[in-house]
Amino acid sequence: MKQAFLCIICACFICSSTVIAQKKERVEYLPNEDKKQLHFGYYLGLNKKSFKIRLNDSQLALNAGTDNLVSIEESFGFNVGLVVDYKLHDNINLRFEPGLSSNTKTLTFNNPDIPDTDRDRIREVPGTYLRMPLLLKFSTNRLDNMRAFVIGGLSYDFNFSSNQDNVDDNFQGQFRMKKNNFMYEVGLGVDLYLYYFKFSPSIRGIFAINNEIVPDNIDSSPWTLPIDYFGTRGIFINFTFE
């Protein structure tokens, strides 16, 4: 009995010593990182973009309530940019994240009024945007070397691939989109404090506010007349280094 009691005491002592040793061995990296008023970084990432297309009421009525006059083939693209972070509060940061985003989509117009040829029905829509998001980042308190956050805000996006000023339209095979656009984005992620830097993976939803399509020169165009709203939406996965 005494031997069993001594074994239990020894086991408890060993476990307690192990726990204390583990606590002592735990290292908090970059302990002063969140005390900085202003800091910088950069990000790399992937995106998958599509379009939200809303038909006008007359077209919905003509097509028995369906909205499949335009189908979209999505693809993956890339994001790259810089980070300027200003601390407003221990848990709130104002961030400016200028960067480039590139992606290509393929549209297929199923409107029976459009000739049944690839030249008339299929449009490649490249998009290279200069993005300038202004965001608010709300973070939890730090737990060891990790800190979760949610982020959101507005962005001005300039479309380098826009052919808004092109005099040709879909009748000549040119699908036109606007240069100047506004988006909102929301997302979540986690800050991971490493030995030399802070690594922050995040996932975000991107949504256009304005209508991005440029109507064809002829009001009765079967390509643009049915469309009431045409705007970018997508998912961004960013890997930020600060």
C-alpha positions in Angstrom: 0.0 0.0 0.0 2.8 2.4 1.0 4.6 1.5 -2.3 1.5 2.3 -4.3 1.1 5.6 -2.5 4.7 6.5 -3.1 4.3 5.6 -6.8 1.3 7.9 -7.1 3.2 10.7 -5.4 6.2 10.2 -7.7 3.9 10.1 -10.8 2.2 13.3 -9.7 5.6 15.0 -9.0 6.9 13.9 -12.5 3.7 15.2 -14.3 3.8 18.5 -12.4 7.5 18.9 -13.3 6.8 18.1 -16.9 3.9 20.7 -17.1 6.1 23.4 -15.5 8.9 22.6 -17.9 6.6 22.8 -20.9 5.3 26.2 -19.7 8.8 27.4 -19.3 9.8 26.2 -22.7 6.9 27.9 -24.4 8.3 30.9 -26.3 6.3 34.0 -27.3 7.6 35.2 -30.6 7.6 38.9 -31.5 6.2 40.1 -28.2 6.3 43.8 -29.2 4.8 43.3 -32.7 1.3 44.6 -31.7 2.7 47.6 -29.9 3.8 49.3 -33.2 1.6 52.2 -34.2 2.5 51.8 -37.9 4.0 48.8 -39.7 4.2 47.4 -43.2 4.1 44.1 -45.1 3.1 42.4 -48.3 0.8 39.7 -49.5 0.5 37.0 -52.1 -2.6 35.0 -52.9 -5.0 33.3 -55.2 -8.5 34.2 -56.3 -11.5 32.7 -58.1 -13.7 35.3 -59.6 -17.1 35.2 -61.3 -19.9 37.7 -62.0 -23.3 38.3 -60.5 -25.7 38.8 -63.4 -29.2 40.1 -62.9 -31.6 40.2 -65.8 -34.2 43.0 -66.2 -37.8 42.2 -65.4 -38.9 42.0 -69.0 -36.3 39.4 -69.9 -37.2 37.3 -66.9 -40.8 37.4 -68.0 -39.9 36.4 -71.6 -37.8 33.5 -70.3 -40.3 32.1 -67.9 -38.4 33.4 -64.9 -35.1 31.8 -65.7 -31.9 33.8 -65.7 -29.6 31.4 -67.6 -29.1 33.6 -70.7 -25.5 34.0 -69.7 -23.3 31.1 -68.3 -19.9 31.8 -66.8 -16.8 29.6 -66.8 -14.6 30.6 -63.8 -10.9 30.3 -63.4 -8.2 30.9 -60.8 -6.0 34.0 -60.8 -3.5 35.7 -58.5 -3.2 38.6 -56.0 -0.1 40.5 -55.0 0.3 43.7 -53.0 1.5 45.8 -50.1 0.1 46.3 -46.6 0.1 49.6 -44.6 -1.3 49.0 -41.1 -2.1 51.7 -38.6 -3.1 50.8 -35.0 -6.3 52.5 -33.8 -6.8 50.3 -30.7 -5.4 47.2 -29.1 -7.9 45.2 -31.2 -8.6 47.5 -34.1 -6.4 48.3 -37.0 -6.9 50.5 -40.1 -5.3 48.9 -43.2 -4.5 50.0 -46.7 -3.7 47.1 -49.0 -2.9 48.4 -52.6 -2.2 45.6 -55.0 -2.9 43.8 -58.3 -5.5 41.2 -59.0 -5.7 39.2 -62.3 -8.2 36.7 -63.5 -9.9 35.6 -66.8 -13.5 34.5 -67.2 -15.4 33.1 -70.2 -19.0 34.1 -70.9 -21.3 32.1 -73.1 -24.5 33.9 -74.2 -27.5 31.6 -74.6 -29.9 34.2 -75.9 -31.7 32.7 -79.0 -31.5 36.2 -80.7 -27.7 35.8 -80.9 -26.3 33.9 -83.9 -25.2 30.4 -83.0 -21.5 30.8 -83.6 -18.6 30.8 -81.1 -17.6 34.3 -82.4 -21.0 35.7 -81.4 -21.8 33.7 -78.3 -18.5 33.3 -76.5 -16.6 36.2 -74.9 -13.2 36.0 -73.1 -13.2 38.6 -70.3 -9.7 39.2 -68.9 -9.4 41.4 -65.8 -6.3 42.9 -64.3 -7.3 45.3 -61.5 -5.4 47.8 -59.5 -7.1 47.3 -56.1 -6.9 49.9 -53.4 -8.9 48.6 -50.4 -9.3 50.5 -47.1 -10.1 48.0 -44.4 -10.8 47.7 -40.7 -9.3 44.7 -39.0 -10.9 43.5 -35.7 -8.6 41.1 -33.8 -9.1 39.0 -30.7 -6.6 39.1 -27.8 -3.4 37.3 -28.5 -3.2 33.6 -27.3 0.4 32.5 -27.2 1.5 32.9 -30.8 -1.9 33.2 -32.5 -4.5 35.8 -32.9 -7.8 35.5 -34.9 -9.4 38.4 -36.8 -12.2 39.5 -39.0 -11.6 42.2 -41.7 -13.8 44.2 -44.0 -14.1 47.5 -45.9 -14.3 49.2 -49.3 -12.1 49.2 -52.3 -11.6 51.3 -55.5 -10.6 49.0 -58.4 -9.2 50.3 -61.7 -9.6 47.8 -64.5 -6.5 47.9 -66.7 -8.2 45.4 -69.1 -11.2 47.6 -69.6 -12.1 48.5 -73.2 -14.7 51.1 -72.1 -13.5 53.6 -74.6 -13.5 51.2 -77.6 -16.0 52.3 -80.2 -16.6 48.6 -81.2 -19.1 46.6 -79.2 -20.5 43.0 -79.2 -21.6 43.4 -82.8 -17.9 43.5 -83.6 -17.0 40.9 -81.0 -16.0 43.3 -78.2 -17.4 42.9 -74.7 -16.9 46.1 -72.8 -16.5 46.7 -69.1 -16.0 49.9 -67.0 -12.6 51.2 -65.9 -13.6 52.6 -62.5 -15.3 50.3 -60.0 -16.0 50.0 -56.3 -16.1 46.8 -54.3 -16.7 45.8 -50.7 -15.0 42.8 -49.1 -15.4 40.8 -45.8 -13.2 38.0 -44.5 -11.6 36.3 -41.6 -8.1 34.9 -40.8 -5.5 34.3 -38.2 -2.2 36.0 -37.3 0.6 33.5 -36.6 3.6 34.9 -34.8 6.8 33.2 -36.0 10.4 33.8 -35.1 11.2 36.4 -37.7 7.8 37.7 -38.9 4.0 37.5 -38.6 2.3 35.2 -41.1 -1.4 35.8 -41.7 -3.5 33.6 -44.0 -7.0 34.9 -44.7 -10.0 34.2 -46.9 -12.2 37.0 -48.2 -15.3 37.5 -50.3 -15.2 40.3 -52.9 -18.4 41.9 -54.2 -18.9 44.7 -56.8 -21.1 47.6 -55.8 -21.6 49.3 -59.2 -22.7 47.9 -62.6 -19.5 47.1 -64.5 -21.0 46.4 -68.0 -20.8 49.0 -70.8 -24.0 48.8 -72.9 -23.6 48.2 -76.6 -24.1 51.1 -78.9 -27.5 49.8 -80.2 -30.1 49.9 -77.4 -31.7 46.7 -78.6 -28.5 44.7 -78.4 -29.3 41.0 -77.6 -26.0 40.9 -75.5 -26.5 43.8 -73.2 -30.2 44.8 -73.3 -31.3 41.8 -71.1 -28.8 42.6 -68.4 -29.8 44.9 -65.6 -26.7 44.3 -63.4 -23.3 42.8 -64.1 -20.7 42.9 -61.3 -17.6 41.0 -60.1 -17.8 38.7 -57.1 -15.1 36.3 -56.0 -13.1 34.6 -53.3 -9.6 35.7 -52.3 -7.1 33.6 -50.3 -4.3 35.9 -49.2 -1.0 35.0 -47.4 0.3 38.1 -45.6 3.8 38.6 -44.3 4.4 41.5 -41.8 
